[in-house]
């Protein structure tokens, strides 16, 4: 009798798994194209309401969302000397850590910041740079940076679009903005540095405001072969390996924990946000935020909101920071003209310069 119960229980579990897998596949099968940037009423963010129920005033200042091709190219080419690597799934492994591990600033939340310290113009020996324990502050780069690489040559500038752009940098977490600026760092996002803090990952965020559709295709592949999913996120979207992994793990976890609300959102063709002034997240994104958001933010470090990047999901105004990322290519902060697209003002570079802003795929961060 006990054996029959066991068999029935196993069979039931298998059937449920198959049903959930089918729903998960449907959830990942694609979604309708969203506008490049979400709006909450007439505002680029969710301003909320006052104590009397009246809508709050939308901030006059909006994050910069149009960057020159030279700046984007510079962001993609630049390389972190001490990137955080991820070799475990933090949703399944509670002991999972980045390598090198994040320090105590991770507990400070958004009061901490991730700073970039560029090398001008020296190059650190690759073997020496792999040992990042001694690189605890921006000052270290000047004491170590005079060491040449094994070939005895300095890295050549091969970026014709931005010949003055630095090629390497350190990622350093600081307790606050003041500490970062005092150390000579450039603030690249709020929160401690993590798996997605590189400028290469920033370039993906800046050029792909809707990351859901593209990431869904890659996560579909990961269901059959995780390596193929990671390869897709790296080669077809442009993420670094560590950032690709946390996006994949996040997507898999959301698919498992939020199958029903996400399938419902797909079937009903729900918008990412409800009507103004609340502009509440739909059930799928709300579940993603609750079930996957905390781990993603901790391990990724960089999120769109923390980087001052608007997306296809409207977010509370107080969550979106203001950061101009033209630091990657000195001299590229040019005058701009305004054009209208998707109900929002965008900036397009003058003088015939190419601008970069592509719609492709949305995760909730």
N, C-alpha and C positions, 0 to 999 in steps of 0.2 A: 504493500500500500504506500509505504513511504517512498519507494522507488518510483511508482507511478506519479506521485505528487511532484517529485523532483523533475521527472521528465516533462510533466505538464508545465511546471514553472519555467524550465529552460525554454520550452517551445514558445511559451507566452513572451518571454524576454526577447527571443529571436524575432517574433512577429512585430513586437513593438519597435525593435531596433530597425527592422526593415521599413516600417511605416515612417519612423522619424528620419531615416536616411532619404526616403523618397521626398518627404517634405523639405528636408534640408537641401536636396538637389534642386527642388523647385524654387526654394528661396534664393539659391545661388545662380539660378538660370538666367538672370538678367533683370534689369529694372528700367523703367522709362527714363529718358534723358531729362535731367533736371536743368534748370537755368544755371548759368555759370556761378552766380552769387545769389544766395538767399536774401530775401527781404522780409522784414516783419512790418507789414503796413508800408509806410514810406521810409522806414529806417533800416540801416544795414545790420542792425543788431536788435536784440530784444530789450527795449528800454524799461519795460515793466510799467506798473501803475503806482500812483501815489496812494497815501492812506485814505484819500477821499474817492479813490477809484478812477481818477483821471489819468490818462496816459502820461508818462514822464516824457520830458523833452529828449529827442534823439541827439546824441553827441554830434557836434558840428564837424569834428575831426574824424576822418576815416583812415583806416590802415592803408598804406600804399599797396596797390595790387598790380601795378604795371611796371615791369622792369625791362631794361634793354636786353637785347640778345647777348651783348658783351658781358653784362652782369651775370646773367643766367649761366653762360658758358664758363665764366670764372668760378662761380659757385660749384659747378660740376667738376671742374678740373682740380680744384684745391683739395688737399688731402690732410686729414688729421694725423698727427704723429702718434697720438695715444687714444685711438678710438675705443669705445666699449664694445666688446664682443659678447654675443649671446649664444650659448651652446645647449641650453636646456629650456623646457617649456614651463614658464612660471605659473601657468594656470594648473598644471598637474603636479609640479614639483615645488613644494613650499620652501625648500632650501635653495632654490635656484637663485643665482646671483650673476650679475654681469662681470666680465673680466676686462679691465680691472674693476673691482667692486666700487659701487657708489659710496661716498663718504656720508658723514652725518648730516650734510646739507639736504639730503633727500627728505629728511623729516621736517624741513622748514617749509615744504610746499612751494607755493608761488612767491614767497618772500625771498627764496633763493633764486639765483640766476646762473645760467650757463654762459661763460665767457670764452671768446676766441682770442688767442694771442698769436698773431702772425709772426713769422720769421722774416726779418729784413736784413740782408738778403741771403744769409748763410744757411747751410743745410747741415742737419745733425746726422752723424754716422748712424746708419740703419740699425746696427747691433746695439749701439748705445741708446738709441731712441726706444728700442723695444723694452728697455727697463725703465718704467715710468715712475718708480717709487720715489726717485729723487726730484721729479718734476712737480713740485707741489705749489709753485707760484709762478707768476710771470717773470719774476726776477731770475729764475733758474735758466730761462731761455737765453739770457744774455751771458751767463757764466758758462753754459754748455754749448751754446750755439756757434762758437768759433771753431768747433771741431769739424773738420771736413769729412766727407764720406770716404769709403774705402778706395775709390778711384782717384781721390785727391782733387776732385772737380766739384764745382758748385752746380746745383740744378739749373738748367737752362730755361729761359723763358720761351715757351713754345705756343703761347696763346696770342695769336696775331690780333684778335679782337680787343684784347685788354693787355697790352705788353707790360704794364706796370703792376699787374695784379700779383700778389704774393702767391706762392705755391703750397706752402705748408703752414700748419698752425697747431697749437696746443688747445685742447678742450679742458677748461678748468671750472669747477663749480665753486660758487661764492655764496656766502650767507645772505647777501643783499646787493643791490645795485651799487651802493656807495663803495663797498669793498672791491667790487670788480673794476670800477672806474679808477679807484685809487691805485690799483695794481696795473693799470695800463691796458686792461682787457676791453674788448668790444662785446657788448651784450648781444647774444644771438637769440636767446629765448629765456623766458622765465622758468623757474624750476631747475633742479639739479640736472647736469648733463646725463645723457643716457644713450641708448642704442640708436636713436634717430637724430642725434644732435649734430651730425656732420653737415657741412655745407652742401654736399651731394644730395642728402635727404631733403634739405631745405629747398633745393632747386626743384625737386619733385613736387613739394607742397605748393610752391609758387606757380608752377606751370600746369598743375592738375587740380583745380578746385573741387572737382567731384571725383573722389577716389573709390567710390563704392563699385561701380560697374567694372572697372579694370581689375580691382582687387578680388571681386567675386569670381571672375574667370580663373584667376590664379589659385584661389582657395579651392575651387572645384577640382583643379588638378592635384592639389595637395591631399584631397580625400583618397586618391588612388596612389599617389606617390608624393611624399612631402618634399623630396628633393626637387621634383618637377615644379611644385608650387613655389618654392623659394627661388628657383631659377627664373620662373615667370615674373615674380615680383622684382627681381634684380634686373633681368635683361629687357623685359618689356615695359616695366614702369620706371625703373631707374634707381631703386633703393639700394643702399649698401646691404651686405649680407645680414648684419645684426638687425637693421630696421625691417628688412624683409621678413625675418623670423618673427619679430614681435607682432607685425601686422598679420602674418599667417596664423600664429597662435591665437591672436585676438579674434580673428574671423572664425576659426574653428570652434573656439569656446562659445562665441555668440551663436553660431549655428546650432550647437548642441543645447545651449541653455534657453535660446529664444526662438526655437523652430516655429512654434505656433503663431506668436504675434508677428514674426517676420513673414511667414507664409501668408498670413491674413493681409499684411500690408501690401504684399505683391499682388494678391488676388484683387484687392479693392483699389489698387493703384493709388495708395495714400501718398499725399505730399509729405515731405520731410517734417514740415511744421504745420500746426493748425492755424486758424485765423488769428489776426491781431486783435487785441494787444498782447494776449498771452503767448501766442505762437508756440504752443506746447509741442514737444517732440511726438512723433507718431509712436505707436506701441512697440515697433521693432527697435527704433533708435533709443527709446526710453529703456527698454530691456537691455540693450547693448551697453548703455551708460551704467546701468545698475550692476549687471553681471560681469562685464569685462573692463569697464572704464578705469577703475582704480589701479588694476595691475598694469594696464596699458600705459597709463600716465607715468607710473613709477618707473617702469623699465624703459619706455621709449624716451623719456626726458622731454624731447621736443614734440609738441603737438601743434596743430595749426593755430589754435587760440593763443597758446603761450608764445607763438612766434609772430603774432600780429598778422595772421593770414585769414582772410575771409573765405568761406566755403559755400557749398550748396545747402548747408544746414545753418539756420539762424541760431545765434547763441546770445546769452545775456551780455549786454554791453560791458559790464564790469569784468567779464572773463576774457575779453579781447584786449591784448596789450598793443601798444603803439611802438613798432620797431621798423626803422628804415634799413633795408639790407644792402644798400648801395656800397657799403664798406668793402664788399668783395672786389669791386672794380673801381678804384679811385678815378674821379673825374667823370663818372657816368651819370651823376645826378643832374640831368639836363632839364630845361624848361619843358613844359608839357601843354598839350591842348586837351580839351575834354570832349569825350564822345559818349553817346548813350548806348548802352547795351544791357538787355535783360532787366530794364527798370532801374539801372544804377549808373552813376557816373564812373567812367574808367579813364585812366590816363594812357595816352599814346605818345610815344616820343616823337619830337619834331625832327625836321631836317632829313626826312626819309629814312630815319633809323628804324630798324626792325624792332617790334615789341613782342613780348612773349606772354601769351595767356591762352591756354588750351583747355577745352573741356574733354575729360576722358572718363573718369570713373568716380562713394562717400562713406567713409567710416565716421563714427560719431565724434571723432576728435580732430 
